[in-house]
Every structure is written in C-alpha cells, then in structure tokens.
Amino acid sequence: MELSNQTTEYASRVGTHDIDGIIFPEFVTERSLRIVKDYEIRDDDVWISAFPKAGTHWVGEIAKLILVDGHKEKIDRSQMSHPISFDSYLTEVSISERAKKWKSPRHLNTHLQEHLLPTQLRQGKGKIIYIVRNPKDSAVSMYFFLKPRNYEDLSDWNRFIELYGTDKMRWGSWYSHVLGHWKKQSEYRNLLFLKYEDVKADTRAAILKIAEFLNHPLDDEALERVHENASMRQMKKTYRVAGESNFGKKAVTNKIGAAHLLRKGTVGDWKNQFTVAQNEVFDKIYADKMAGCGLTLQFE
C-alpha cells in the first residue's frame, strides 16, 4: 500500500492520511492494515463491523450479553478496544497485539471496508455481524462525535455534510463501505447483516436473531436480561455519552469507551440538523448511489 498524493494536502489538515484512496485517521497505518489483513482468527471470534456511528458498540454489547446470558457483570471489560485497525494508540502496544492474549470468545470492532477485513474472516472463520444505519442519522451522529475535536473542515456542519458520503470522509465513503458488505454477503458463510432501525424497532427479535447466529439460544429470563442491559438507559451507565469526556464540558470516571461514544441513538434525528436544501441534495445522491442494489433503509 502506498500513500496517495491526490488528497494528501487535505488529509494532513484534518489529522488523517490517504491510503490507497481511503481517508483514515492518523492512527490507522499501512502497518496496522497489513496486520489486520493477516490476522489469526479464532473459530469463536465475534467481529462487529460497521461504518462509524452506526451502532457498533450497541450491537457489540448485545452480542457480549448474549454469550453471558444477560449477566453483564460476567463481561470482561478489560477485553474492550478501539477498532482493531488502530496502531499503537494511547498505549505502547497496539490493540491487535493485546487482543492476541485475550480469552475466547473475543469481541473485536472494525470500521474497515470489506476488502480490508482479515483474510481468514472473509474465508469463513469466526463470525462477523455487520450493522448498517441510515446515512442521514449516521452523518449527524458522526458530526457531533467529531465536532469537539475541532478538525478543520469537519467542525462546520455545512462543510461536513458536503464531504459525507464522499471519498474525503474519514473511513471513506459510506456508500462504498455499506455496499461493499451488502453485495458480498452471499459469499460469506459467517456474516449476519443487520439494519440499525430494525434492531431499534424490535430489539427482542434482533437479540434472538443474533443469539441464533452465535449458536447461543436464550431462555425467556436470559432474553429479558439481555434486553434490559442493552437498553440505552443501561448503556449510558456503562459507556461515555456526549459531553462526558475531556473533549466536553465535564469529565467522568468509571465509564468505558471513547469520548462521546453514545448520543441519542434515535431514528429520524437527522430532521433536527438537515436543512430542506441539504436534504434534497442528499436524497438525489442517495438515490443515484443506491439504485438497483436492493438494500432499503428506514429514515424515520
């Protein structure tokens, strides 16, 4: 892999770089991408994959809770990570190295495009849950996640929404990310494709679907424990929410996860952010990019 000169100037101004045409945060490196590609997958690995701000941690929490029958105190919180593609970040040892020592079953998060996933995972070893959220709500959530960092061109909503869905957005285009997984799912023996809005509308049904995929059936009591402990109310007691970090107005202790990890989690919140004109432009681009793919998403 080689750094591209086409968008290097832009990328350098927002703490990112371009690797093979995809804009990555500066702590995703060519080295870390190679490590992920060749990563040794365990048979009982559970990978949660999504474009940023699509419910990665929520679905990941559901999967963790299922495997402990809803007893959240049995989850090993020391085996939590940023996306595995991050190189040495916050610590001297990369997440990929630390995860090699984790007890099974491991739960690993990734925001990588389908073609950059571990080769063994793509060949059917382990399990992968892909979660997609409608791009309007994802865009709003990602904007408020990045805004406190004051990245140039990303702290202004008008500029941000122009970039979202293009190759100049962090982690690349939402369209190429989602459609890359959607179109390849028939080639996987080990992939569950979920829609965020479906999980939100009937969480119990989604829990049972994930449990079946993980070959871990739940009795009625375990189902209720998972449902309760995966609620937004309970999640906010465990994970950092908007404002609860060094980037926000107050700091918190005894909570896990990256800054601003959880916000509202609602469907249709984009209506509070998009202007009429922005929505019309977005709809035209969405219709063009998604034409004929067969994937339909709920926006409200």
Backbone as numpy.savetxt, mean C-alpha at the origin, in Angstrom:
# Nx Ny Nz CAx CAy CAz Cx Cy Cz
19.80 -2.14 -13.80 18.97 -0.95 -13.80 19.84 0.29 -13.80
19.41 1.31 -14.51 20.18 2.53 -14.59 19.26 3.73 -14.32
19.85 4.75 -13.70 19.10 5.98 -13.47 18.88 6.70 -14.79
17.66 7.17 -15.01 17.33 7.89 -16.24 17.59 9.37 -16.06
18.06 10.04 -17.11 18.31 11.48 -17.05 17.06 12.29 -17.35
16.02 11.63 -17.88 14.84 12.35 -18.35 14.15 13.15 -17.27
14.04 12.55 -16.08 13.34 13.27 -15.00 14.22 13.45 -13.77
15.53 13.34 -13.95 16.44 13.44 -12.81 16.32 14.79 -12.12
16.24 15.87 -12.92 16.15 17.21 -12.34 14.89 17.35 -11.50
13.76 16.89 -12.04 12.51 16.94 -11.27 12.62 16.11 -10.01
13.11 14.86 -10.16 13.16 13.95 -9.03 14.05 14.45 -7.92
15.16 15.08 -8.28 16.11 15.53 -7.26 15.51 16.63 -6.40
14.50 17.33 -6.89 13.89 18.42 -6.13 12.84 17.93 -5.15
12.45 16.68 -5.22 11.42 16.18 -4.32 11.88 14.95 -3.55
13.20 14.76 -3.42 13.71 13.66 -2.62 13.45 12.31 -3.23
13.48 12.24 -4.56 13.23 10.99 -5.25 14.27 10.80 -6.34
14.23 9.64 -6.98 15.03 9.43 -8.18 14.29 8.50 -9.12
14.73 8.53 -10.36 14.09 7.77 -11.43 14.92 6.51 -11.69
14.30 5.35 -11.53 14.96 4.09 -11.85 14.12 3.40 -12.91
14.68 3.27 -14.08 13.99 2.64 -15.20 12.61 3.22 -15.46
12.51 4.55 -15.36 11.26 5.22 -15.71 10.23 5.30 -14.61
10.55 4.81 -13.42 9.63 4.88 -12.28 10.25 5.77 -11.21
9.46 6.72 -10.71 9.93 7.61 -9.65 9.78 6.91 -8.30
10.91 6.75 -7.61 10.91 6.11 -6.29 11.39 7.10 -5.22
10.92 6.92 -3.98 11.52 7.68 -2.87 13.01 7.38 -2.81
13.77 8.32 -2.27 15.22 8.19 -2.30 15.74 6.96 -1.54
14.95 6.42 -0.62 15.41 5.25 0.13 15.03 3.93 -0.53
14.47 3.99 -1.76 14.36 2.80 -2.60 15.48 2.91 -3.62
16.40 1.96 -3.60 17.60 2.05 -4.43 17.64 0.91 -5.44
18.54 1.03 -6.40 18.74 -0.06 -7.36 19.12 -1.34 -6.61
19.94 -1.19 -5.58 20.36 -2.34 -4.80 19.17 -3.01 -4.12
18.30 -2.21 -3.50 17.17 -2.80 -2.77 16.18 -3.45 -3.73
16.02 -2.89 -4.93 15.13 -3.51 -5.91 15.67 -4.86 -6.38
16.99 -4.95 -6.53 17.58 -6.24 -6.92 17.40 -7.27 -5.81
17.57 -6.82 -4.56 17.41 -7.73 -3.42 15.99 -8.27 -3.37
15.00 -7.38 -3.55 13.60 -7.82 -3.54 13.33 -8.80 -4.67
13.85 -8.52 -5.84 13.63 -9.38 -6.99 14.10 -10.80 -6.73
15.22 -10.93 -6.04 15.82 -12.25 -5.79 15.50 -12.78 -4.40
14.55 -12.17 -3.72 14.28 -12.50 -2.32 13.78 -13.93 -2.15
14.27 -14.59 -1.11 13.87 -15.96 -0.80 12.49 -15.93 -0.13
11.51 -16.50 -0.79 10.13 -16.51 -0.30 9.86 -17.80 0.47
9.16 -17.67 1.59 8.74 -18.85 2.35 7.33 -19.26 1.90
7.04 -20.53 2.06 5.74 -21.04 1.61 4.58 -20.35 2.31
4.78 -19.92 3.56 3.68 -19.31 4.31 3.80 -17.78 4.40
4.65 -17.18 3.59 4.72 -15.72 3.53 3.37 -15.14 3.10
3.02 -14.00 3.67 1.84 -13.25 3.24 2.30 -11.85 2.85
2.20 -11.54 1.57 2.60 -10.23 1.05 1.36 -9.40 0.78
1.36 -8.17 1.29 0.28 -7.22 1.03 0.81 -6.18 0.06
0.18 -6.10 -1.11 0.67 -5.22 -2.16 -0.41 -4.22 -2.56
0.01 -2.99 -2.80 -0.94 -1.95 -3.23 -0.17 -0.71 -3.65
-0.81 0.13 -4.45 -0.30 1.47 -4.66 -0.48 2.20 -3.33
0.43 3.15 -2.99 0.33 3.82 -1.69 -1.05 4.39 -1.40
-1.44 4.29 -0.13 -2.68 4.84 0.41 -3.91 4.17 -0.16
-3.85 2.84 -0.21 -4.99 2.07 -0.71 -5.52 1.09 0.33
-5.03 1.19 1.56 -5.49 0.28 2.61 -4.53 -0.85 2.91
-3.25 -0.66 2.58 -2.24 -1.70 2.81 -2.22 -2.16 4.25
-2.16 -1.21 5.16 -2.03 -1.58 6.58 -3.33 -2.12 7.16
-4.44 -1.66 6.66 -5.73 -2.19 7.13 -5.88 -3.65 6.72
-5.68 -3.94 5.46 -5.79 -5.33 5.00 -4.71 -6.18 5.63
-3.51 -5.61 5.82 -2.45 -6.35 6.49 -2.82 -6.70 7.92
-3.46 -5.75 8.61 -3.91 -6.00 9.97 -4.96 -7.10 10.01
-5.88 -7.09 9.05 -6.89 -8.15 8.97 -6.22 -9.50 8.80
-5.24 -9.58 7.90 -4.54 -10.85 7.66 -3.82 -11.33 8.91
-3.16 -10.41 9.61 -2.47 -10.79 10.86 -3.46 -11.30 11.89
-4.58 -10.59 12.04 -5.58 -10.97 13.02 -6.19 -12.34 12.70
-6.40 -12.61 11.44 -6.97 -13.91 11.04 -6.09 -15.05 11.53
-4.79 -14.90 11.36 -3.87 -15.99 11.69 -3.68 -16.19 13.19
-4.21 -15.24 14.00 -4.20 -15.43 15.46 -5.63 -15.47 15.99
-6.58 -15.79 15.10 -7.99 -15.91 15.47 -8.54 -14.67 16.17
-8.01 -13.51 15.76 -8.54 -12.25 16.28 -7.94 -11.80 17.60
-7.03 -12.58 18.18 -6.39 -12.20 19.45 -5.23 -11.25 19.16
-5.49 -9.96 19.14 -4.49 -9.00 18.69 -3.24 -8.99 19.55
-3.36 -9.39 20.81 -2.19 -9.40 21.69 -1.17 -10.47 21.27
-1.59 -11.40 20.41 -0.69 -12.45 19.95 0.11 -12.04 18.71
-0.18 -10.87 18.15 0.56 -10.39 16.98 1.93 -9.89 17.43
2.97 -10.34 16.78 4.32 -9.90 17.10 4.58 -8.57 16.39
4.42 -7.47 17.12 4.56 -6.15 16.53 6.01 -5.79 16.21
6.96 -6.58 16.69 8.36 -6.33 16.33 8.62 -6.71 14.88
7.73 -7.54 14.33 7.87 -7.95 12.94 6.97 -7.08 12.05
7.15 -5.77 12.21 6.41 -4.80 11.41 7.42 -4.04 10.58
7.03 -3.60 9.40 8.02 -2.93 8.58 7.40 -1.89 7.66
8.27 -1.00 7.21 7.97 -0.18 6.05 8.01 -1.12 4.85
7.61 -0.64 3.66 7.71 -1.51 2.49 9.09 -2.13 2.35
9.13 -3.40 1.99 10.38 -4.15 2.00 11.38 -3.63 1.00
10.95 -2.83 0.03 11.89 -2.29 -0.96 12.76 -1.18 -0.38
12.43 -0.67 0.81 13.24 0.38 1.42 14.62 -0.17 1.74
15.66 0.59 1.39 17.01 0.20 1.75 17.24 0.60 3.21
18.48 0.64 3.64 18.78 0.96 5.04 18.09 2.27 5.41
17.00 2.16 6.16 16.15 3.30 6.43 15.83 3.33 7.92
16.23 4.39 8.57 16.04 4.58 10.01 16.94 3.68 10.84
17.42 2.59 10.27 18.33 1.69 10.98 19.49 1.36 10.06
20.53 0.74 10.62 21.70 0.39 9.83 21.47 -0.88 9.01
20.43 -1.63 9.36 20.15 -2.88 8.67 18.87 -2.71 7.86
18.90 -3.07 6.59 17.73 -2.90 5.74 16.60 -3.81 6.21
15.40 -3.43 5.84 14.22 -4.21 6.21 14.28 -5.61 5.64
14.78 -5.73 4.42 14.88 -7.05 3.80 15.79 -7.97 4.59
16.85 -7.42 5.18 17.76 -8.24 6.00 17.11 -8.61 7.32
16.43 -7.66 7.94 15.77 -7.95 9.21 14.69 -9.02 9.05
13.96 -8.93 7.95 12.85 -9.87 7.73 13.33 -11.30 7.54
14.58 -11.48 7.14 15.11 -12.84 6.99 15.12 -13.59 8.32
15.16 -12.84 9.42 15.23 -13.46 10.74 13.87 -13.56 11.43
12.84 -13.05 10.79 11.52 -13.09 11.39 10.97 -14.52 11.45
10.15 -14.76 12.45 9.47 -16.05 12.57 8.35 -16.12 11.53
8.07 -17.33 11.11 6.96 -17.54 10.17 5.63 -17.63 10.92
4.54 -17.23 10.29 4.46 -16.65 8.94 4.81 -15.16 8.94
5.57 -14.75 7.94 5.95 -13.35 7.82 4.87 -12.57 7.06
4.66 -11.33 7.46 3.77 -10.42 6.75 4.62 -9.28 6.21
4.63 -9.11 4.90 5.50 -8.13 4.26 4.67 -7.21 3.36
4.99 -5.92 3.41 4.28 -4.94 2.60 5.13 -4.51 1.41
4.48 -4.21 0.31 5.20 -3.69 -0.85 4.31 -2.76 -1.66
4.94 -1.73 -2.24 4.25 -0.85 -3.17 4.83 -0.99 -4.58
5.57 -2.05 -4.81 6.24 -2.21 -6.09 5.28 -2.65 -7.19
5.59 -2.24 -8.41 4.84 -2.69 -9.57 4.98 -4.20 -9.72
4.03 -4.80 -10.41 3.98 -6.25 -10.52 5.28 -6.85 -11.05
5.88 -6.24 -12.04 7.08 -6.83 -12.64 8.31 -6.75 -11.75
8.22 -5.98 -10.65 9.35 -5.85 -9.73 9.20 -6.71 -8.47
8.10 -7.45 -8.38 7.90 -8.33 -7.23 8.93 -9.47 -7.25
9.16 -10.12 -6.10 10.10 -11.24 -6.06 9.73 -12.32 -7.09
10.74 -12.83 -7.75 10.52 -13.84 -8.78 9.79 -15.06 -8.22
10.18 -15.53 -7.05 9.54 -16.71 -6.46 8.08 -16.44 -6.14
7.77 -15.24 -5.72 6.38 -14.87 -5.42 5.56 -14.90 -6.70
6.12 -14.37 -7.76 5.42 -14.36 -9.05 5.26 -15.76 -9.62
6.10 -16.67 -9.18 6.03 -18.05 -9.66 5.12 -18.93 -8.81
4.53 -18.36 -7.75 3.54 -19.10 -6.99 3.90 -19.48 -5.58
5.07 -19.09 -5.10 5.46 -19.42 -3.74 4.98 -18.31 -2.80
4.45 -18.71 -1.63 3.88 -17.72 -0.72 2.52 -17.25 -1.21
1.97 -16.23 -0.56 0.68 -15.68 -0.96 0.77 -14.17 -1.03
0.00 -13.59 -1.95 -0.01 -12.15 -2.12 -1.45 -11.66 -2.20
-1.74 -10.64 -1.40 -3.04 -9.98 -1.43 -2.84 -8.60 -2.02
-3.51 -8.34 -3.13 -3.42 -7.02 -3.76 -4.71 -6.26 -3.48
-4.55 -5.03 -3.01 -5.70 -4.21 -2.67 -5.68 -2.95 -3.54
-6.81 -2.67 -4.20 -6.94 -1.47 -5.02 -8.03 -0.59 -4.45
-7.78 0.70 -4.44 -8.75 1.68 -3.96 -9.01 2.67 -5.09
-10.22 3.20 -5.18 -10.48 4.13 -6.27 -9.45 5.27 -6.22
-8.95 5.68 -7.38 -7.82 6.61 -7.42 -8.10 8.00 -6.89
-9.36 8.41 -6.85 -9.65 9.74 -6.32 -9.42 9.77 -4.80
-9.95 8.78 -4.09 -9.73 8.73 -2.64 -8.27 8.42 -2.33
-7.64 7.56 -3.14 -6.22 7.28 -2.93 -5.38 8.54 -3.10
-5.72 9.33 -4.11 -4.97 10.57 -4.37 -5.08 11.53 -3.19
-6.29 11.71 -2.68 -6.48 12.62 -1.55 -5.72 12.13 -0.32
-5.80 10.83 -0.05 -5.09 10.27 1.09 -3.58 10.43 0.95
-3.07 10.18 -0.25 -1.64 10.31 -0.49 -1.19 11.76 -0.37
-2.02 12.68 -0.84 -1.69 14.10 -0.75 -1.52 14.52 0.71
-2.46 14.16 1.56 -2.38 14.55 2.96 -1.28 13.79 3.71
-0.90 12.63 3.18 0.22 11.89 3.76 1.55 12.59 3.46
1.69 13.10 2.24 2.94 13.72 1.82 3.04 15.21 2.16
1.91 15.87 2.29 1.90 17.32 2.48 2.78 17.80 3.65
2.76 17.16 4.83 3.57 17.66 5.93 5.08 17.62 5.66
5.51 16.83 4.68 6.94 16.75 4.36 7.42 17.96 3.57
6.46 18.73 3.03 6.79 19.94 2.28 7.66 19.66 1.06
7.42 18.53 0.40 8.14 18.25 -0.84 7.71 19.23 -1.91
8.69 19.75 -2.64 8.38 20.69 -3.71 7.48 20.02 -4.74
6.46 20.75 -5.18 5.48 20.30 -6.18 4.47 19.30 -5.64
4.63 18.85 -4.40 3.68 17.88 -3.86 2.89 18.44 -2.69
3.24 19.60 -2.19 2.52 20.18 -1.06 1.35 21.06 -1.52
1.29 21.34 -2.83 0.19 22.12 -3.38 -0.78 21.16 -4.08
-2.04 21.17 -3.68 -3.01 20.22 -4.22 -3.17 20.35 -5.73
-3.23 21.56 -6.24 -3.43 21.74 -7.67 -2.31 21.09 -8.49
-1.08 21.25 -8.02 0.05 20.63 -8.70 0.04 19.11 -8.49
-0.28 18.71 -7.28 -0.28 17.28 -6.95 -1.24 16.51 -7.85
-2.45 17.00 -8.01 -3.45 16.25 -8.78 -3.11 16.23 -10.26
-2.31 17.19 -10.72 -1.84 17.15 -12.09 -0.83 16.01 -12.29
-0.04 15.74 -11.25 0.99 14.71 -11.34 0.44 13.32 -11.07
-0.59 13.25 -10.24 -1.11 11.93 -9.84 -1.60 11.16 -11.06
-1.20 9.91 -11.13 -1.58 9.09 -12.28 -0.58 9.15 -13.41
0.42 10.04 -13.28 1.47 10.13 -14.30 2.73 9.43 -13.81
3.71 9.32 -14.68 4.97 8.66 -14.32 5.84 9.52 -13.42
5.42 10.77 -13.16 6.20 11.64 -12.28 5.76 11.54 -10.82
4.76 10.73 -10.54 4.32 10.54 -9.16 5.20 9.49 -8.49
5.40 9.64 -7.18 6.14 8.63 -6.42 5.50 7.28 -6.59
6.31 6.28 -6.79 5.91 4.89 -7.04 5.31 4.71 -8.43
5.38 5.74 -9.26 4.93 5.61 -10.64 3.45 5.90 -10.81
2.94 5.53 -11.95 1.55 5.79 -12.29 0.61 4.83 -11.58
-0.46 5.38 -11.01 -1.50 4.53 -10.40 -2.03 3.55 -11.43
-2.21 4.00 -12.64 -2.79 3.16 -13.69 -1.90 1.97 -14.03
-0.62 2.22 -14.22 0.27 1.11 -14.57 0.42 0.14 -13.41
0.40 0.67 -12.19 0.51 -0.19 -11.00 -0.69 -1.11 -10.88
-1.87 -0.54 -10.92 -3.10 -1.31 -10.74 -3.33 -2.26 -11.91
-3.22 -1.75 -13.12 -3.49 -2.59 -14.28 -2.42 -3.66 -14.47
-1.21 -3.38 -14.02 -0.16 -4.39 -14.08 -0.51 -5.62 -13.28
-1.12 -5.41 -12.11 -1.55 -6.54 -11.28 -2.86 -7.14 -11.80
-3.78 -6.29 -12.20 -5.10 -6.75 -12.66 -4.98 -7.66 -13.88
-4.18 -7.26 -14.83 -4.05 -8.02 -16.07 -3.24 -9.29 -15.92
-2.41 -9.35 -14.88 -1.57 -10.52 -14.69 -2.12 -11.52 -13.67
-3.25 -11.20 -13.03 -3.72 -12.04 -11.93 -4.04 -13.46 -12.38
-4.46 -13.64 -13.63 -4.77 -14.99 -14.10 -3.53 -15.87 -14.19
-2.36 -15.26 -14.22 -1.11 -16.00 -14.30 -0.61 -16.43 -12.92
-1.23 -15.91 -11.88 -0.83 -16.23 -10.51 -1.67 -17.38 -9.95
-1.03 -18.23 -9.19 -1.75 -19.26 -8.44 -1.98 -18.83 -7.00
-1.42 -17.70 -6.63 -1.34 -17.34 -5.21 -1.72 -15.90 -4.95
-2.59 -15.31 -5.78 -2.92 -13.90 -5.64 -4.42 -13.72 -5.39
-4.74 -12.91 -4.38 -6.11 -12.50 -4.10 -6.22 -11.01 -4.40
-7.10 -10.65 -5.32 -7.28 -9.26 -5.74 -8.53 -8.71 -5.05
-8.34 -7.68 -4.22 -9.45 -7.11 -3.45 -9.65 -5.64 -3.80
-10.89 -5.19 -3.69 -11.22 -3.78 -3.84 -11.48 -3.19 -2.45
-10.83 -2.10 -2.16 -10.96 -1.43 -0.87 -12.43 -1.16 -0.53
-13.16 -0.68 -1.51 -14.56 -0.31 -1.28 -15.42 -1.52 -0.93
-15.09 -2.69 -1.49 -15.81 -3.92 -1.14 -15.51 -4.33 0.30
-14.24 -4.20 0.69 -13.86 -4.54 2.07 -14.56 -3.60 3.04
-14.67 -2.34 2.66 -15.33 -1.35 3.51 -16.83 -1.63 3.62
-17.46 -2.00 2.50 -18.91 -2.20 2.47 -19.34 -3.43 3.25
-18.56 -4.49 3.21 -18.90 -5.73 3.93 -17.62 -6.35 4.46
-17.17 -5.81 5.57 -15.88 -6.21 6.13 -15.89 -7.67 6.57
-16.98 -8.12 7.13 -17.05 -9.52 7.56 -16.88 -10.47 6.38
-17.55 -10.17 5.28 -17.42 -11.01 4.08 -15.98 -10.99 3.57
-15.35 -9.84 3.62 -13.96 -9.73 3.17 -13.03 -10.52 4.08
-13.29 -10.47 5.39 -12.48 -11.23 6.34 -12.57 -12.72 6.03
-13.77 -13.20 5.80 -13.95 -14.62 5.48 -13.26 -14.98 4.17
-13.29 -14.08 3.21 -12.63 -14.32 1.93 -11.13 -14.41 2.10
-10.57 -13.52 2.89 -9.13 -13.54 3.15 -8.76 -14.78 3.95
-9.58 -15.12 4.93 -9.32 -16.32 5.75 -9.29 -17.58 4.88
-10.22 -17.66 3.96 -10.24 -18.82 3.05 -8.98 -18.84 2.19
-8.57 -17.68 1.71 -7.37 -17.58 0.88 -6.13 -18.01 1.67
-6.12 -17.69 2.96 -4.97 -18.03 3.81 -5.08 -19.43 4.41
-6.13 -20.16 4.01 -6.36 -21.52 4.53 -6.44 -21.54 6.05
-7.12 -20.54 6.59 -7.27 -20.43 8.04 -8.73 -20.10 8.35
-9.61 -21.09 8.37 -11.04 -20.84 8.65 -11.26 -20.28 10.05
-12.29 -19.45 10.18 -12.62 -18.82 11.45 -13.98 -19.27 11.94
-14.09 -19.55 13.25 -15.42 -19.78 13.79 -16.08 -18.43 14.04
-17.31 -18.43 14.48 -18.07 -17.17 14.62 -17.42 -16.22 15.62
-16.90 -16.76 16.72 -16.29 -15.90 17.73 -15.00 -15.27 17.21
-14.20 -16.06 16.51 -12.96 -15.53 15.95 -13.25 -14.47 14.90
-14.28 -14.70 14.09 -14.68 -13.73 13.08 -15.04 -12.39 13.72
-15.78 -12.43 14.81 -16.18 -11.20 15.48 -14.97 -10.49 16.09
-14.02 -11.26 16.62 -12.82 -10.64 17.18 -12.01 -9.94 16.08
-11.85 -10.61 14.96 -11.11 -10.00 13.85 -11.82 -8.74 13.39
-13.13 -8.82 13.22 -13.90 -7.67 12.75 -13.77 -6.49 13.70
-13.87 -6.73 14.99 -13.78 -5.66 15.98 -12.38 -5.05 16.01
-11.37 -5.91 16.04 -10.00 -5.40 16.18 -9.45 -4.80 14.90
-10.11 -5.03 13.77 -9.70 -4.42 12.50 -10.51 -3.18 12.18
-11.37 -2.76 13.10 -12.18 -1.56 12.88 -11.27 -0.33 12.91
-11.71 0.74 12.26 -10.92 1.96 12.25 -10.71 2.49 13.66
-11.72 2.31 14.51 -11.60 2.77 15.89 -10.46 2.08 16.61
-10.38 0.77 16.46 -9.30 0.02 17.09 -7.97 0.26 16.41
-7.98 0.39 15.08 -6.74 0.63 14.35 -6.09 1.95 14.80
-6.91 2.95 15.08 -6.38 4.25 15.48 -5.75 4.20 16.88
-6.10 3.19 17.66 -5.47 3.01 18.96 -4.09 2.37 18.82
-3.88 1.67 17.71 -2.63 0.94 17.49 -1.66 1.70 16.61
-2.17 2.27 15.52 -1.33 2.93 14.53 -1.40 4.45 14.65
-0.36 5.11 14.17 -0.36 6.57 14.13 -1.40 7.06 13.12
-2.04 8.15 13.46 -3.04 8.73 12.57 -2.59 10.14 12.18
-3.35 10.79 11.32 -2.99 12.11 10.82 -2.73 13.08 11.97
-1.56 13.71 11.95 -1.20 14.68 12.98 -0.40 14.09 14.13
-0.41 12.78 14.27 0.27 12.16 15.40 1.69 11.71 15.02
2.56 12.69 14.85 3.94 12.39 14.48 4.77 13.64 14.63
6.05 13.49 14.38 6.92 14.65 14.42 6.61 15.63 13.29
5.91 15.14 12.25 5.57 16.00 11.15 4.33 16.83 11.46
3.55 16.39 12.44 2.30 17.06 12.73 2.42 17.99 13.92
1.28 18.30 14.52 1.25 19.27 15.60 1.51 18.65 16.97
1.44 17.34 17.04 1.68 16.71 18.32 2.39 15.39 18.11
3.10 14.96 19.12 3.81 13.69 19.05 3.10 12.67 19.92
3.25 11.40 19.57 2.61 10.36 20.35 3.63 9.27 20.67
3.31 8.49 21.69 4.13 7.35 22.04 3.26 6.11 22.05
3.91 4.98 22.04 3.21 3.69 22.14 2.29 3.41 20.95
2.55 4.06 19.82 1.83 3.75 18.60 2.84 3.34 17.55
2.41 2.54 16.59 3.32 2.02 15.59 2.98 2.57 14.21
3.92 2.38 13.28 3.67 2.76 11.89 4.29 4.09 11.54
4.29 4.37 10.24 4.84 5.63 9.74 3.93 6.79 10.10
4.47 7.98 10.00 3.70 9.18 10.32 2.48 9.29 9.42
1.38 9.73 10.01 0.13 9.95 9.25 -0.35 8.67 8.57
-0.13 7.54 9.21 -0.44 6.27 8.57 -1.93 6.11 8.29
-2.77 6.52 9.22 -4.21 6.44 9.04 -4.81 7.84 9.00
-5.85 7.99 8.19 -6.54 9.28 8.15 -8.03 9.04 8.37
-8.85 9.08 7.31 -10.28 8.87 7.46 -10.70 7.46 7.05
-10.16 6.98 5.95 -10.53 5.65 5.47 -11.92 5.56 4.90
-12.52 6.69 4.55 -13.88 6.68 4.05 -13.90 6.59 2.52
-15.06 6.22 1.99 -15.25 6.17 0.53 -15.97 7.44 0.10
-15.41 8.14 -0.88 -16.04 9.35 -1.38 -15.51 10.63 -0.78
-14.44 10.55 0.03 -13.89 11.76 0.65 -13.30 12.71 -0.40
-13.02 12.19 -1.59 -12.46 13.02 -2.66 -13.36 14.22 -2.99
-14.66 14.10 -2.72 -15.59 15.19 -3.03 -15.27 16.44 -2.22
-14.60 16.27 -1.10 -14.24 17.41 -0.26 -12.96 18.10 -0.72
-12.30 17.55 -1.73 -11.01 18.07 -2.16 -10.97 18.47 -3.64
-11.58 17.67 -4.49 -11.57 17.95 -5.93 -12.47 19.13 -6.27
-12.01 19.99 -7.16 -12.90 21.00 -7.72 -13.70 20.33 -8.84
-14.76 21.00 -9.29 -15.56 20.46 -10.39 -14.69 20.27 -11.63
-13.86 21.25 -11.92 -12.99 21.18 -13.11 -11.98 20.05 -12.99
-11.38 19.91 -11.81 -10.41 18.83 -11.60 -11.06 17.47 -11.76
-12.27 17.35 -11.25 -12.98 16.08 -11.36 -13.30 15.73 -12.81
-13.68 16.71 -13.59 -13.99 16.47 -15.00 -12.76 16.02 -15.77
-11.63 16.67 -15.52 -10.38 16.27 -16.18 -9.98 14.86 -15.75
-10.06 14.61 -14.45 -9.69 13.30 -13.91 -10.55 12.20 -14.53
-11.85 12.44 -14.63 -12.76 11.44 -15.19 -12.42 11.10 -16.64
-12.04 12.10 -17.40 -11.68 11.86 -18.80 -10.43 10.99 -18.90
-9.43 11.31 -18.08 -8.18 10.52 -18.09 -8.46 9.10 -17.63
-9.26 8.97 -16.57 -9.59 7.65 -16.03 -10.31 6.80 -17.08
-11.27 7.38 -17.76 -12.03 6.64 -18.78 -11.12 6.16 -19.89
-10.16 6.99 -20.27 -9.24 6.63 -21.34 -8.28 5.52 -20.90
-7.70 5.66 -19.72 -6.71 4.70 -19.23 -7.32 3.34 -18.91
-8.57 3.34 -18.45 -9.19 2.10 -17.98 -10.08 1.43 -19.03
-10.19 2.03 -20.18 -11.08 1.52 -21.23 -10.76 0.08 -21.59
-11.79 -0.77 -21.51 -11.66 -2.15 -21.94 -10.95 -3.09 -20.99
-10.55 -2.61 -19.80 -9.78 -3.47 -18.88 -10.69 -4.41 -18.08
-11.96 -4.06 -17.93 -12.88 -4.90 -17.17 -12.89 -4.66 -15.68
-12.05 -3.76 -15.19 -12.00 -3.46 -13.76 -12.89 -2.26 -13.47
-13.88 -2.44 -12.61 -14.77 -1.34 -12.22 -14.58 -1.04 -10.74
-14.56 0.25 -10.40 -14.34 0.66 -9.02 -15.46 1.59 -8.57
-15.69 1.61 -7.28 -16.74 2.45 -6.68 -16.10 3.74 -6.18
-16.73 4.86 -6.49 -16.17 6.17 -6.12 -16.95 6.87 -5.02
-18.09 6.30 -4.61 -18.83 6.95 -3.51 -19.76 5.94 -2.87
